[in-house]
Amino acid sequence: MSTMDRERVDTLVLAGLGSTARTGEELLDHLARTARRTPRPSVRQLWTSLHRLERNRLVRRIAGRRFRLTDTGERVVRARVAAIKAYGDALDLVTAS
C-alpha cells in the first residue's frame, strides 16, 4: 500500500484502537492480524495519524507509549463506521438491480 487518504487511515487507526489501549507497534500488529484484505497504513502513516488524532483530541496518550480513544474519538469512530456500512449497503442495492 503506497497511499491512503487521511480519513481512511485515521478511521482504521481509531477502529483498531477500539476499547483497548495500544502502543503503535501493538496497533500495527493488531491491524495486520485483523484487517485482512484492507490496505494497512505504513509505520509512517500510523504515527502521523496517531499524532494528528491526539492533536484533535480523538486519542490520548497514556502510560507514555500507549494510546486510547477519548469519548469524542469513540463517537467519531462509531459515526464513521455507520457511514461506511450505509455506503456499502447502498452499493449492494445498486449493484443488485
N, CA, C and O atoms as a GROMACS GRO file, in nm:
protein
  388
    1MET      N    1   0.085  -0.118   0.000
    1MET     CA    2   0.000   0.000   0.000
    1MET      C    3   0.089   0.123   0.000
    1MET      O    4   0.174   0.140   0.088
    2SER      N    5   0.069   0.208  -0.097
    2SER     CA    6   0.154   0.326  -0.104
    2SER      C    7   0.087   0.449  -0.044
    2SER      O    8   0.146   0.518   0.039
    3THR      N    9  -0.035   0.477  -0.084
    3THR     CA   10  -0.102   0.595  -0.030
    3THR      C   11  -0.245   0.563   0.007
    3THR      O   12  -0.318   0.495  -0.066
    4MET      N   13  -0.284   0.612   0.121
    4MET     CA   14  -0.424   0.605   0.164
    4MET      C   15  -0.458   0.746   0.209
    4MET      O   16  -0.375   0.814   0.269
    5ASP      N   17  -0.579   0.790   0.182
    5ASP     CA   18  -0.615   0.923   0.226
    5ASP      C   19  -0.624   0.928   0.378
    5ASP      O   20  -0.646   0.827   0.444
    6ARG      N   21  -0.609   1.046   0.432
    6ARG     CA   22  -0.604   1.066   0.577
    6ARG      C   23  -0.724   1.011   0.651
    6ARG      O   24  -0.710   0.946   0.754
    7GLU      N   25  -0.842   1.037   0.599
    7GLU     CA   26  -0.962   0.993   0.669
    7GLU      C   27  -0.968   0.841   0.680
    7GLU      O   28  -1.008   0.787   0.783
    8ARG      N   29  -0.930   0.772   0.573
    8ARG     CA   30  -0.930   0.625   0.577
    8ARG      C   31  -0.829   0.574   0.679
    8ARG      O   32  -0.859   0.483   0.756
    9VAL      N   33  -0.709   0.631   0.678
    9VAL     CA   34  -0.606   0.588   0.775
    9VAL      C   35  -0.654   0.619   0.916
    9VAL      O   36  -0.646   0.533   1.004
   10ASP      N   37  -0.703   0.739   0.938
   10ASP     CA   38  -0.749   0.777   1.072
   10ASP      C   39  -0.862   0.686   1.119
   10ASP      O   40  -0.864   0.646   1.236
   11THR      N   41  -0.955   0.654   1.030
   11THR     CA   42  -1.067   0.567   1.068
   11THR      C   43  -1.017   0.427   1.103
   11THR      O   44  -1.063   0.367   1.200
   12LEU      N   45  -0.924   0.376   1.025
   12LEU     CA   46  -0.867   0.245   1.054
   12LEU      C   47  -0.793   0.244   1.188
   12LEU      O   48  -0.804   0.148   1.264
   13VAL      N   49  -0.719   0.351   1.216
   13VAL     CA   50  -0.647   0.362   1.343
   13VAL      C   51  -0.746   0.372   1.460
   13VAL      O   52  -0.729   0.304   1.561
   14LEU      N   53  -0.847   0.455   1.446
   14LEU     CA   54  -0.948   0.467   1.552
   14LEU      C   55  -1.017   0.334   1.577
   14LEU      O   56  -1.034   0.292   1.692
   15ALA      N   57  -1.058   0.268   1.470
   15ALA     CA   58  -1.127   0.140   1.484
   15ALA      C   59  -1.033   0.035   1.543
   15ALA      O   60  -1.076  -0.050   1.622
   16GLY      N   61  -0.906   0.040   1.506
   16GLY     CA   62  -0.809  -0.055   1.558
   16GLY      C   63  -0.783  -0.038   1.706
   16GLY      O   64  -0.751  -0.135   1.776
   17LEU      N   65  -0.796   0.084   1.754
   17LEU     CA   66  -0.779   0.105   1.898
   17LEU      C   67  -0.899   0.051   1.975
   17LEU      O   68  -0.883  -0.012   2.079
   18GLY      N   69  -1.018   0.078   1.923
   18GLY     CA   70  -1.138   0.030   1.991
   18GLY      C   71  -1.135   0.066   2.138
   18GLY      O   72  -1.109   0.181   2.173
   19SER      N   73  -1.162  -0.030   2.223
   19SER     CA   74  -1.165  -0.002   2.368
   19SER      C   75  -1.034  -0.043   2.436
   19SER      O   76  -1.026  -0.045   2.558
   20THR      N   77  -0.932  -0.076   2.356
   20THR     CA   78  -0.806  -0.123   2.411
   20THR      C   79  -0.696  -0.021   2.391
   20THR      O   80  -0.678   0.029   2.280
   21ALA      N   81  -0.623   0.011   2.497
   21ALA     CA   82  -0.506   0.098   2.483
   21ALA      C   83  -0.395   0.016   2.419
   21ALA      O   84  -0.368  -0.096   2.461
   22ARG      N   85  -0.330   0.072   2.318
   22ARG     CA   86  -0.224   0.001   2.247
   22ARG      C   87  -0.109   0.096   2.215
   22ARG      O   88  -0.128   0.217   2.200
   23THR      N   89   0.010   0.039   2.205
   23THR     CA   90   0.123   0.114   2.151
   23THR      C   91   0.109   0.114   1.999
   23THR      O   92   0.027   0.040   1.944
   24GLY      N   93   0.188   0.195   1.932
   24GLY     CA   94   0.186   0.195   1.787
   24GLY      C   95   0.220   0.058   1.730
   24GLY      O   96   0.157   0.013   1.634
   25GLU      N   97   0.318  -0.007   1.788
   25GLU     CA   98   0.358  -0.140   1.741
   25GLU      C   99   0.246  -0.242   1.762
   25GLU      O  100   0.220  -0.324   1.674
   26GLU      N  101   0.181  -0.236   1.877
   26GLU     CA  102   0.069  -0.327   1.903
   26GLU      C  103  -0.046  -0.302   1.806
   26GLU      O  104  -0.111  -0.395   1.760
   27LEU      N  105  -0.069  -0.176   1.775
   27LEU     CA  106  -0.175  -0.141   1.681
   27LEU      C  107  -0.144  -0.194   1.541
   27LEU      O  108  -0.232  -0.248   1.475
   28LEU      N  109  -0.019  -0.178   1.496
   28LEU     CA  110   0.019  -0.233   1.366
   28LEU      C  111   0.002  -0.385   1.363
   28LEU      O  112  -0.048  -0.440   1.265
   29ASP      N  113   0.044  -0.453   1.469
   29ASP     CA  114   0.028  -0.599   1.477
   29ASP      C  115  -0.120  -0.637   1.473
   29ASP      O  116  -0.159  -0.731   1.404
   30HIS      N  117  -0.201  -0.563   1.549
   30HIS     CA  118  -0.345  -0.590   1.553
   30HIS      C  119  -0.407  -0.573   1.414
   30HIS      O  120  -0.486  -0.657   1.371
   31LEU      N  121  -0.372  -0.467   1.345
   31LEU     CA  122  -0.425  -0.443   1.211
   31LEU      C  123  -0.377  -0.550   1.114
   31LEU      O  124  -0.453  -0.592   1.027
   32ALA      N  125  -0.253  -0.595   1.127
   32ALA     CA  126  -0.200  -0.700   1.039
   32ALA      C  127  -0.278  -0.830   1.058
   32ALA      O  128  -0.300  -0.903   0.961
   33ARG      N  129  -0.320  -0.859   1.181
   33ARG     CA  130  -0.394  -0.982   1.209
   33ARG      C  131  -0.541  -0.972   1.170
   33ARG      O  132  -0.602  -1.073   1.133
   34THR      N  133  -0.599  -0.854   1.178
   34THR     CA  134  -0.744  -0.843   1.167
   34THR      C  135  -0.796  -0.772   1.042
   34THR      O  136  -0.912  -0.793   1.004
   35ALA      N  137  -0.717  -0.690   0.978
   35ALA     CA  138  -0.768  -0.608   0.868
   35ALA      C  139  -0.787  -0.686   0.738
   35ALA      O  140  -0.849  -0.636   0.645
   36ARG      N  141  -0.735  -0.806   0.731
   36ARG     CA  142  -0.749  -0.895   0.616
   36ARG      C  143  -0.706  -0.826   0.487
   36ARG      O  144  -0.591  -0.786   0.474
   37ARG      N  145  -0.798  -0.812   0.392
   37ARG     CA  146  -0.762  -0.757   0.261
   37ARG      C  147  -0.755  -0.604   0.260
   37ARG      O  148  -0.713  -0.545   0.160
   38THR      N  149  -0.795  -0.540   0.367
   38THR     CA  150  -0.792  -0.394   0.372
   38THR      C  151  -0.647  -0.346   0.376
   38THR      O  152  -0.569  -0.394   0.458
   39PRO      N  153  -0.611  -0.252   0.290
   39PRO     CA  154  -0.474  -0.199   0.297
   39PRO      C  155  -0.447  -0.139   0.435
   39PRO      O  156  -0.528  -0.065   0.490
   40ARG      N  157  -0.332  -0.172   0.488
   40ARG     CA  158  -0.295  -0.122   0.620
   40ARG      C  159  -0.200  -0.004   0.606
   40ARG      O  160  -0.125   0.005   0.509
   41PRO      N  161  -0.204   0.087   0.702
   41PRO     CA  162  -0.114   0.202   0.695
   41PRO      C  163   0.031   0.159   0.717
   41PRO      O  164   0.059   0.061   0.785
   42SER      N  165   0.122   0.234   0.657
   42SER     CA  166   0.264   0.213   0.682
   42SER      C  167   0.296   0.263   0.824
   42SER      O  168   0.213   0.326   0.888
   43VAL      N  169   0.415   0.235   0.870
   43VAL     CA  170   0.458   0.282   1.003
   43VAL      C  171   0.450   0.434   1.007
   43VAL      O  172   0.402   0.492   1.105
   44ARG      N  173   0.497   0.498   0.903
   44ARG     CA  174   0.496   0.645   0.899
   44ARG      C  175   0.353   0.700   0.902
   44ARG      O  176   0.323   0.794   0.975
   45GLN      N  177   0.263   0.638   0.821
   45GLN     CA  178   0.124   0.683   0.819
   45GLN      C  179   0.059   0.662   0.956
   45GLN      O  180  -0.018   0.746   1.002
   46LEU      N  181   0.089   0.550   1.020
   46LEU     CA  182   0.033   0.523   1.152
   46LEU      C  183   0.072   0.630   1.252
   46LEU      O  184  -0.015   0.684   1.321
   47TRP      N  185   0.201   0.661   1.261
   47TRP     CA  186   0.246   0.760   1.360
   47TRP      C  187   0.196   0.899   1.328
   47TRP      O  188   0.161   0.976   1.418
   48THR      N  189   0.191   0.933   1.199
   48THR     CA  190   0.136   1.063   1.160
   48THR      C  191  -0.010   1.072   1.202
   48THR      O  192  -0.056   1.173   1.254
   49SER      N  193  -0.083   0.963   1.177
   49SER     CA  194  -0.224   0.959   1.214
   49SER      C  195  -0.242   0.968   1.366
   49SER      O  196  -0.326   1.046   1.413
   50LEU      N  197  -0.166   0.891   1.442
   50LEU     CA  198  -0.178   0.895   1.588
   50LEU      C  199  -0.152   1.035   1.642
   50LEU      O  200  -0.222   1.082   1.732
   51HIS      N  201  -0.051   1.103   1.588
   51HIS     CA  202  -0.021   1.239   1.636
   51HIS      C  203  -0.131   1.337   1.596
   51HIS      O  204  -0.167   1.426   1.673
   52ARG      N  205  -0.185   1.321   1.474
   52ARG     CA  206  -0.295   1.408   1.430
   52ARG      C  207  -0.419   1.384   1.516
   52ARG      O  208  -0.485   1.478   1.558
   53LEU      N  209  -0.450   1.256   1.542
   53LEU     CA  210  -0.567   1.223   1.624
   53LEU      C  211  -0.549   1.272   1.767
   53LEU      O  212  -0.646   1.314   1.831
   54GLU      N  213  -0.428   1.266   1.818
   54GLU     CA  214  -0.400   1.318   1.953
   54GLU      C  215  -0.418   1.469   1.956
   54GLU      O  216  -0.478   1.524   2.048
   55ARG      N  217  -0.366   1.536   1.855
   55ARG     CA  218  -0.379   1.682   1.846
   55ARG      C  219  -0.527   1.723   1.837
   55ARG      O  220  -0.566   1.826   1.890
   56ASN      N  221  -0.607   1.640   1.769
   56ASN     CA  222  -0.750   1.669   1.754
   56ASN      C  223  -0.834   1.611   1.867
   56ASN      O  224  -0.957   1.615   1.862
   57ARG      N  225  -0.767   1.559   1.968
   57ARG     CA  226  -0.830   1.507   2.091
   57ARG      C  227  -0.924   1.390   2.068
   57ARG      O  228  -1.024   1.374   2.138
   58LEU      N  229  -0.892   1.307   1.967
   58LEU     CA  230  -0.969   1.186   1.944
   58LEU      C  231  -0.903   1.066   2.012
   58LEU      O  232  -0.969   0.967   2.042
   59VAL      N  233  -0.772   1.076   2.035
   59VAL     CA  234  -0.699   0.976   2.115
   59VAL      C  235  -0.615   1.052   2.217
   59VAL      O  236  -0.585   1.170   2.200
   60ARG      N  237  -0.579   0.980   2.323
   60ARG     CA  238  -0.488   1.040   2.420
   60ARG      C  239  -0.381   0.938   2.452
   60ARG      O  240  -0.404   0.818   2.447
   61ARG      N  241  -0.265   0.990   2.486
   61ARG     CA  242  -0.153   0.906   2.522
   61ARG      C  243  -0.162   0.874   2.670
   61ARG      O  244  -0.182   0.962   2.753
   62ILE      N  245  -0.148   0.747   2.703
   62ILE     CA  246  -0.147   0.707   2.843
   62ILE      C  247  -0.024   0.621   2.868
   62ILE      O  248   0.025   0.554   2.777
   63ALA      N  249   0.024   0.622   2.987
   63ALA     CA  250   0.139   0.540   3.026
   63ALA      C  251   0.254   0.555   2.928
   63ALA      O  252   0.323   0.457   2.897
   64GLY      N  253   0.274   0.676   2.878
   64GLY     CA  254   0.389   0.704   2.791
   64GLY      C  255   0.374   0.665   2.646
   64GLY      O  256   0.372   0.753   2.560
   65ARG      N  257   0.362   0.536   2.616
   65ARG     CA  258   0.364   0.491   2.477
   65ARG      C  259   0.231   0.438   2.427
   65ARG      O  260   0.217   0.412   2.308
   66ARG      N  261   0.134   0.423   2.513
   66ARG     CA  262   0.004   0.367   2.472
   66ARG      C  263  -0.093   0.480   2.435
   66ARG      O  264  -0.087   0.591   2.489
   67PHE      N  265  -0.182   0.446   2.343
   67PHE     CA  266  -0.285   0.540   2.301
   67PHE      C  267  -0.421   0.477   2.329
   67PHE      O  268  -0.439   0.356   2.318
   68ARG      N  269  -0.516   0.562   2.365
   68ARG     CA  270  -0.654   0.519   2.394
   68ARG      C  271  -0.747   0.620   2.331
   68ARG      O  272  -0.716   0.739   2.323
   69LEU      N  273  -0.864   0.571   2.287
   69LEU     CA  274  -0.967   0.661   2.235
   69LEU      C  275  -1.020   0.750   2.346
   69LEU      O  276  -1.035   0.705   2.460
   70THR      N  277  -1.049   0.874   2.314
   70THR     CA  278  -1.122   0.961   2.406
   70THR      C  279  -1.272   0.936   2.383
   70THR      O  280  -1.309   0.864   2.291
   71ASP      N  281  -1.355   0.995   2.466
   71ASP     CA  282  -1.500   0.982   2.445
   71ASP      C  283  -1.539   1.035   2.307
   71ASP      O  284  -1.622   0.976   2.238
   72THR      N  285  -1.480   1.147   2.268
   72THR     CA  286  -1.508   1.204   2.136
   72THR      C  287  -1.460   1.109   2.027
   72THR      O  288  -1.528   1.090   1.927
   73GLY      N  289  -1.343   1.050   2.045
   73GLY     CA  290  -1.291   0.953   1.948
   73GLY      C  291  -1.383   0.835   1.932
   73GLY      O  292  -1.402   0.786   1.820
   74GLU      N  293  -1.441   0.787   2.042
   74GLU     CA  294  -1.536   0.675   2.035
   74GLU      C  295  -1.659   0.713   1.954
   74GLU      O  296  -1.707   0.634   1.872
   75ARG      N  297  -1.711   0.834   1.975
   75ARG     CA  298  -1.828   0.880   1.900
   75ARG      C  299  -1.793   0.894   1.751
   75ARG      O  300  -1.872   0.856   1.665
   76VAL      N  301  -1.676   0.948   1.722
   76VAL     CA  302  -1.635   0.967   1.583
   76VAL      C  303  -1.620   0.833   1.512
   76VAL      O  304  -1.668   0.818   1.399
   77VAL      N  305  -1.555   0.736   1.575
   77VAL     CA  306  -1.536   0.607   1.508
   77VAL      C  307  -1.671   0.537   1.487
   77VAL      O  308  -1.691   0.474   1.384
   78ARG      N  309  -1.761   0.546   1.582
   78ARG     CA  310  -1.894   0.485   1.564
   78ARG      C  311  -1.966   0.549   1.446
   78ARG      O  312  -2.027   0.479   1.365
   79ALA      N  313  -1.959   0.682   1.436
   79ALA     CA  314  -2.026   0.752   1.326
   79ALA      C  315  -1.963   0.717   1.191
   79ALA      O  316  -2.034   0.696   1.093
   80ARG      N  317  -1.831   0.710   1.187
   80ARG     CA  318  -1.764   0.676   1.061
   80ARG      C  319  -1.795   0.533   1.018
   80ARG      O  320  -1.821   0.508   0.900
   81VAL      N  321  -1.794   0.440   1.111
   81VAL     CA  322  -1.824   0.300   1.078
   81VAL      C  323  -1.968   0.289   1.029
   81VAL      O  324  -1.994   0.217   0.932
   82ALA      N  325  -2.061   0.358   1.092
   82ALA     CA  326  -2.201   0.356   1.049
   82ALA      C  327  -2.214   0.411   0.907
   82ALA      O  328  -2.288   0.356   0.825
   83ALA      N  329  -2.143   0.520   0.878
   83ALA     CA  330  -2.149   0.579   0.744
   83ALA      C  331  -2.091   0.485   0.639
   83ALA      O  332  -2.144   0.474   0.529
   84ILE      N  333  -1.982   0.417   0.674
   84ILE     CA  334  -1.921   0.322   0.580
   84ILE      C  335  -2.014   0.204   0.554
   84ILE      O  336  -2.028   0.159   0.441
   85LYS      N  337  -2.078   0.155   0.659
   85LYS     CA  338  -2.174   0.044   0.642
   85LYS      C  339  -2.292   0.087   0.557
   85LYS      O  340  -2.337   0.010   0.471
   86ALA      N  341  -2.343   0.206   0.577
   86ALA     CA  342  -2.456   0.256   0.498
   86ALA      C  343  -2.416   0.268   0.351
   86ALA      O  344  -2.494   0.237   0.262
   87TYR      N  345  -2.294   0.313   0.326
   87TYR     CA  346  -2.244   0.324   0.189
   87TYR      C  347  -2.235   0.185   0.125
   87TYR      O  348  -2.274   0.166   0.010
   88GLY      N  349  -2.183   0.089   0.199
   88GLY     CA  350  -2.174  -0.048   0.149
   88GLY      C  351  -2.312  -0.106   0.119
   88GLY      O  352  -2.330  -0.173   0.017
   89ASP      N  353  -2.408  -0.079   0.205
   89ASP     CA  354  -2.545  -0.126   0.182
   89ASP      C  355  -2.602  -0.063   0.054
   89ASP      O  356  -2.668  -0.131  -0.024
   90ALA      N  357  -2.576   0.065   0.034
   90ALA     CA  358  -2.624   0.134  -0.085
   90ALA      C  359  -2.560   0.073  -0.211
   90ALA      O  360  -2.627   0.055  -0.312
   91LEU      N  361  -2.431   0.042  -0.204
   91LEU     CA  362  -2.364  -0.021  -0.319
   91LEU      C  363  -2.424  -0.158  -0.349
   91LEU      O  364  -2.442  -0.195  -0.465
   92ASP      N  365  -2.455  -0.234  -0.243
   92ASP     CA  366  -2.517  -0.365  -0.263
   92ASP      C  367  -2.650  -0.351  -0.336
   92ASP      O  368  -2.681  -0.429  -0.426
   93LEU      N  369  -2.730  -0.253  -0.295
   93LEU     CA  370  -2.861  -0.231  -0.358
   93LEU      C  371  -2.846  -0.191  -0.505
   93LEU      O  372  -2.918  -0.239  -0.592
   94VAL      N  373  -2.751  -0.102  -0.531
   94VAL     CA  374  -2.732  -0.053  -0.668
   94VAL      C  375  -2.682  -0.164  -0.759
   94VAL      O  376  -2.729  -0.178  -0.872
   95THR      N  377  -2.589  -0.244  -0.712
   95THR     CA  378  -2.533  -0.348  -0.797
   95THR      C  379  -2.625  -0.470  -0.810
   95THR      O  380  -2.608  -0.549  -0.903
   96ALA      N  381  -2.720  -0.486  -0.720
   96ALA     CA  382  -2.813  -0.599  -0.726
   96ALA      C  383  -2.921  -0.578  -0.832
   96ALA      O  384  -2.983  -0.675  -0.877
   97SER      N  385  -2.944  -0.454  -0.870
   97SER     CA  386  -3.053  -0.429  -0.965
   97SER      C  387  -3.009  -0.439  -1.108
   97SER      O  388  -3.090  -0.421  -1.199
   0.00000   0.00000   0.00000
